[in-house]
Amino acid sequence: MFHLVSCGYHYVHPGGLAIDRPRGAGNFAFVFFRSKSEVIVEGVRTIVPSGTHILFHPESSHRYAGIEPPFVNDWLHCEGAGMEEWLRDIHYPINQPVKAIDSHLISRCIIELQRISSHGGQLAASILDLELRSLFMKICNSKGGWTLPEGQNHYYGAFVDLRSELHNSPQIRVSVEELAARVNMSKSYFQHVYKQFFGVSVMADIIRGRLEYAQYLLVNSRLSVAEISVICGYDNDTHFMRQFKKFIGVTPRGYRVSSLEKKP
């Protein structure tokens, strides 16, 4: 069974952060970099862009730090008998930077791991084992099974970077026209390519990212609904509340009360 040692979602370090583990972490350390960072693994230095993740081997010397503040990341530590062999069997890259195809997936999985760990219960350990395996398999499945529409391959890197930026900065207010202009496309063709790559329209993707981050803040912070609406990119809290109710099914306050009541 694989065990979750610890995890964190969207940790913001305003003054920057440097982690130095000359003997390794002692367990598998997964880091999703939301900021451009310098990473040194076994003496090899790499600059990784925002939206990159690395799974560090328990015994591998590694160091990482943001290029400039703030440093923002998601992370988890895990361990378990046979874990290294299992990761090798599914061809998971260890100690290698990997550009996230779906940063939203990674954040969603870490939020769920955090929720299950905090709630506890007699089946929590088994559920966490399955969730950890699911995360690593989903990453491998996306990496290995992704096929790009013919003729659009050269756009893919730019679209991944753009999508990571949207997911990592939900407060940014941007139009589809502005996004299309950044990759030198018409609005209609940009929307077509975006859906081809990610299976969802750009606006639906933006809304989903904003609302999932809002859900996290409602449960894990004392920010008011109005403050959360601004952080998540809404012009006013009325629009935020209407959209939240439409897609989540309850009001933001109702979601907060219901979620907090479920906490032990």
Stockholm file with secondary structure:
# STOCKHOLM 1.0

chainA/1-264         MFHLVSCGYHYVHPGGLAIDRPRGAGNFAFVFFRSKSEVIVEGVRTIVPSGTHILFHPESSHRYAGIEPPFVNDWLHCEGAGMEEWLRDIHYPINQPVKAIDSHLISRCIIELQRISSHGGQLAASILDLELRSLFMKICNSKGGWTLPEGQNHYYGAFVDLRSELHNSPQIRVSVEELAARVNMSKSYFQHVYKQFFGVSVMADIIRGRLEYAQYLLVNSRLSVAEISVICGYDNDTHFMRQFKKFIGVTPRGYRVSSLEKKP
#=GR chainA/1-264 SS CCEEEEEEEEEEETTCCEEEETTCCSSEEEEEESSCEEEEETTEEEEECTTEEEEECTTCCEEEEESSSCEEEEEEEEECTTHHHHHHHTTCCSSCCEECSCHHHHHHHHHHHHHHHHHCCTTHHHHHHHHHHHHHHHHHHHHHHCCCCTTCGGGHHHHHHHHHHHHHCTTCCCCHHHHHHHTTCCHHHHHHHHHHHHSSCHHHHHHHHHHHHHHHHHHHCCCCHHHHHHHTTCSSHHHHHHHHHHHHSSCHHHHHHHHHHHCC
#=GC SS_cons         CCEEEEEEEEEEETTCCEEEETTCCSSEEEEEESSCEEEEETTEEEEECTTEEEEECTTCCEEEEESSSCEEEEEEEEECTTHHHHHHHTTCCSSCCEECSCHHHHHHHHHHHHHHHHHCCTTHHHHHHHHHHHHHHHHHHHHHHCCCCTTCGGGHHHHHHHHHHHHHCTTCCCCHHHHHHHTTCCHHHHHHHHHHHHSSCHHHHHHHHHHHHHHHHHHHCCCCHHHHHHHTTCSSHHHHHHHHHHHHSSCHHHHHHHHHHHCC
//
